[in-house]
Each structure stands twice: as structure tokens, then as C-alpha cells.
Amino acid sequence: MTLGPEEVRRIAWLARVAIREEDVPEYARHLSRILEFVEQMAAADTEGVEPMAHPLDLPQRLRPDEVTETDQRERFQAIAPQVERGLYLVPKVIE
Amino acid sequence: MHERTIAELAHGLRAGEYTSVELVEALLRRIEDLDGRLNSFITVTAEQALAQARAADQRLRRGGGGPLTGVPIAHKDIFCTDGVRTSCASRMLAGFVAPYDATVVERLKAAGAVMLGKTNMDEFAMGSSNETSWYGPVRNPWDTGRVPGGSSGGSAAAVAARLVPGATGTDTGGSIRQPAALTGITGLKPTYGRVSRWGMIAFASSLDQGGPMARTAEDVALLLGAMAGFDPRDSTSVDRPVPDYAQALVRPIRGLRVGLPREYFGEGLDPAVRAAVEDAVRVLESQGAEVREIGLPNTPLAVPAYYVVAPAEASSNLARYDGVRYGYRCEDPKDLEDLYMRTRGEGFGAEVKRRILIGTYTLSAGYYDAYYLKAQKVRRLIRDDFARAFEQVDVIAGPTSPTTAFRLGERLDDPVTMYLSDVYTIAVNLAGLPAISIPVGFAAGLPVGMQLIGNYFEEGLLLNVAHQYQLATDWHRAVPPGFE
């Protein structure tokens, strides 16, 4: 699979990662190289093989639905880029 | 004092031969004098270390304390540490101070270990050379023009250079074992679920596993004993008792069945690395091990499957870095989309961005079956290969890495060439098995590592075999010139 500049821009947008225009050709080259490499998998016969999500095939453990966390809002917000009156600030979304 | 192992230091501290404060001061001086050549630490926590050492000395004087009381260690900068910066070697987290300790940090602290600082690594653990760090590359103490391997390259270099006797690492595709091999130390990747991932910054959640790095198998056993165990805060942690790893070391290995996979000794393997590993296998044979050839036929599929699974999981895990709750945020975003795009574009380095893009692509509509689902099926084929092998043998032995340490910059142009540095280590993560790398000699002055792979939860057996080998050899005692 070869990716062109248009596809690199589309994937970067899907991932919300800004790529500088001058870097697009190199990303296209590297990503194409990686995809071409991983496609070696296609030759493997996996007919009837169950996909493996967990190395030990263990089910997800459940915990009782009880409150175990304490309120640490101030500690958590102390490391945020921008907060005001206990709220996280972002650029205006609705005019 | 820096020459001593953790086992020796724990003994010396208890016997009152020196105090933890003296030990910590000596190592802090060493870091100050020598780490300029290596760049193995991102953060040195001198004040906290001395405070912890004073507390340890008090406990020791009262005759108390655990197996590691007063012993200095370092943590890979991927483990969250309450009040101390945790950067994951990324600009994204350059100013991040976690509000809690990772379980691994908490447990080693409870065992009495003293933290000297946080070690350098590949950004978000994505790399095999420690060249992707926002804080600059780490250099190999055996040749500072070469890489120490990665991603736990800082921990490996610091331990090899005797700046610290032991350190934590994480291993998603070889990130403990490959740098251990390239710097001549001992490093163990435990069974998936053996060591808690809580507070360990996530890269690929179905593969990530923390583990210890030190100079000897005995030291690795002591560290693992403190790190391992069930943690309800990690949903993939396995509830199973932790055996006494130190006690398991002393068993003779007569009758041990060792399998050599023919796929690990083929094309691409440096002949000098091969020779050192074959010599090491002969040592095991002389100790009574029975060696036979085995097959792991799906080996060639491991690296391709990994570079689907790991980037896919990374693209999902790293979606949390959005410039809102913590971490880097771009200047003057004009709207919310601009905030996300530029924060992530500026905060992540090139390799991290490549993997996020690959993962986003393979998980995008219409591609899931051909990539991620296919890779999960291949993953089962690889695990089945190991299951068949462990019907015939107790441990699998082979090279850890196909070459010795390579030159800085040598593999940066082609990502796939870099990925193939982990050709012998990746399958172990896909299967979730434990494996250890131990030093077994040199090729042109550079260390060679041998990997031993065990069945699920057989860390004790791997440490036993490694320790018996180290009783018969002294490669693990070799010191890099200039770091005596």
C-alpha cells in the first residue's frame, strides 16, 4: 500500500496531529514503507484462527460499583494548562 | 561502593559497613561526574534521595527494613512519581508532575529502595536506540559513539556504567532486553500481567510490561520480588502468588531442556553474535542442560504483526494528550481543532507521530479487518508456536539482538531497519511470555546478550538458569573502560 500526500493529510487530520506541509512527502515515504512491510502478514493462512486480544485469554475483571476515589480536583487542576474557577478552559466552541 | 551488586549492598548496609546516605552521596557524585558522557538521566532527585536514605538508615539502625532498604535505584521516566517530573522523554510531558506514584514505584519504595532519579528513554518508549528522546540521545558506555539500545536505554546505560546498581524498565517489543544486551547487563521482561501497569504511561496496552534491569540475575530476582504481584488498579494484572525468586536461583540445571529455534540463527544474525551465543549454550550444556533444535515457524510474521498492533493501540492511548487537562499546549489556539492539531503536532516527535498515523490508518473505516484483526490472528499463530515448543523444552535460548550496539544515526533514515533490531524479542511480547537477556561475551569490544524465553509465569526458572550461567562465567562483571 502506497500513501500519497492527500492521504497523509487526511490521516493526520483524523489523528488531530498537525504535520508541516514540507514534511508531508517524508511522512508519505515512511508510512508507505511501514505499510508495505506489515503487509507481509497478508500471506499468512489465518483461515479459522480466532483473533487473540489478550495474551492469557483472560476475561476482563469487574469490580464492585463503589466510590473508591477521593476528590482531588485541586491537585489535578494544578497541572492543567489553563483553568478557571474549577473549569478547564478551551477556545470558544459555540458563538 | 559503585562496584557492588544490589545483593552485596543490601548485605553491607545491614552489616553497618556503610550507610545508605554514604552510598547515595557516592553515586550522586558519580552521576554528576560521568553522566555528561551518557545522558542517561532526565531528572536526578538528589534531595529526595538523601531524605529517603536518612530514613532508611534509621530503619536499619533499629534492625528493621525490607530486602532493599537503603539500596539506590532509578526509575525509567515512564513510571509516574508523585511530586517528581514524569516526562516520558516527550515535549508533550516536559512539565508534567504526576499527582501519584505508579504501583511499581510504590512497591519498590515500600521495600526500602531509594530513588536517585528518572532515566532517559525513547519518547513514549517508541524506539530501539534511545535516539527519539526529547532530552537527546543516550550514549552507550562501551562506546559513546554508539546507541545503548532502547527504549529503556537510560536505565541500561546507567546500570552498565555503575551509576546505579539497578533500575526499572518497560518492554513492549524488546525495550528491556535489547538495551540490556547492547550494554552488557541483565534485564527481565515478566509475563504479561505479572507486574502492575498502573501509573506506567501506556504505549500499547496489550503488550506493555514493566520489569527490572541490573547487573546480575540475583539482583534482578530481588527487584522483581518487590515489583511483582496482583494490583486491583490494573485490570490486566493477574491474581497469582509471587514465588520467592531469590530462593529459586540455587537449583542445579541438570536435565534442563533447552530449545534453540532455528529461525533465530538464520539470515541477518551477526556471525560474532552467533558465536558468543553458541558458546553460552555450551556452558549450559556443560552444566547438564540438554540442548535440541526446535522450530518457531511463524517467526517472520512477528515484526509485521507487531507494527500493526502496537501503533493501533498507541494511536488510541495517545489520544488523551489533547492540551486540555495536562501536558503541553500550543500558543494562542484559534479554535478547538487548532488547539488539538497544533498541541499534538508540536508536542510529539517524528517517530511518535509516525506510529500514531499508522495506527489511525489501520484502525480507520474499511481497513480494520485487513490490518488489526489479521494481526490478532497472526498473534495467536505465534503464541501457538511457543505452546508447541514448550511441550518439548523448558526454556528457549537464542540471541537477544541480531547485532551489537550500532552507531548513533545509523538507523534513523529507514524506520523498518530500526524495527528489525527487535526481530528476536517482539514475538515474546505478542505471546505475553517472560524472557530475560544476560551478557554472554563480546564481539569487537561490544557486549552480546543471550535471550532465554520461558513459559508463562516461569520467571523463577529463567532467573535460575541465568544465575547458574553467571556462577560459571564472569561476563556480567565486565566494566566499560572509563567507568571503573
Interface residues (C-beta under 8 A of the other chain):
Chain A: L3 V8 I11 A12 W13 L14 A15 R16 V17 A18 I19 R20 Y27 H30 L31 R33 I34 L35 F37 V38 E39 Q40 M41 A42 A44 T46 V49 E50 P51 M52 A53 H54 P55 L56 L58 Q60 R61 R63 Q72 R75 F76 A78 I79 A80 P81 Q82 Y88 V90 P91 K92 V93
Chain B: F96 V97 P99 Y192 G193 S206 P232 S235 T236 V238 N298 P300 L301 V303 P304 A305 Y307 V308 S315 D322 G323 V324 R325 Y326 G327 Y328 R329 P333 K334 D335 L336 E337 D338 L339 Y340 M341 R342 R344 G345 E346 F348 K353 R354 I356 L357 I358 T360 Y361 S364 A370 Y371 L373 K374 A375 Q376 K377 V378 R379 R380 L381 R383 D414 P415 V416 Y419 L430 A431 G432 L433 Y456
